[in-house]
C-alpha cells in the first residue's frame, strides 16, 4: 500500500529475474512495487493527491503501461531475423517495406515519438519474412530512444543478421518534446536515415530506392 491507501502489486519474482537477465542495467533492478511508489511520488510532486479516487489506481496503471511501452528491452532482434529463406528464384532486387507506423518515447523527457519507418535491403541470396522487418522496428521503438540511434539500430540489426548487399532505413516522426512543450512547434517532423553497403556507395541503387519510396502507395489510408 502507498500511504495506507494506494494498492501496489509486486512483480512476479520469476518474471523479474527473467527481465533482469535481459536488461543492460540488470543489477538492482527495481520491483513493480518500487515503480508504483515512484509514480505516486511524481503525482505528489506535481501537486496532486495519489490517494484521491481518480488517481488511486494510477500508479499501477502507469507501471503496466510502462511494461507495454518499453517491452522492447525484453526482446532480441536476432530471434526475429534468424529464420530466412533462400528459395527466392534468383530475386536480387530491392526489398522495401514502407510506411511502418510506430510509437516510441524520447529518452530525454520521455515524451511520445510518433512516426513511420521505411526499411529496405538488397538481398544476398537470403530474404526474411516481411513481418519480421516490422517487428524489428517495433522492438527498437519500444525502448527509450532518440530517433538517430533508433534508425541506426534497426539498420545495423538487419545488416548483421542477413548480411545483405545493403540496408536502408528512413524514419520520419513527430516528437512530443517539440510539439507539446519547449519550442511548441506543432506539425514539425524529423527525418533520419541510415544507409549501409550499396545504398551508401552506389548512386544507382540509391536512385532506385528513391523511386520506390516516391511511388504512390495504393494501400495507404486516405
Buried (B, 14 or more C-beta within 10 A) or exposed (E): EBEEEBEBEEBEEEEBEEBEEEEEEEEEBEBBBEBBBBBBEBBBEEEEBBBEEEBBEBBBEBBBEBBEBBBBBBBEBEEBBEEBEEEEEEEEEBBBBBEBEBEBBBBEBEBBBBBBBBBBBBBEBBBBEEEBBBBBBBBBBBBBBBBEBBBBBBBBBBBEBBEBBBBBBBBBBBBBBBBEEEEEEEEEBBEBBBBBBBBEEBEEBBEBBEEBBEEEEEEEEE
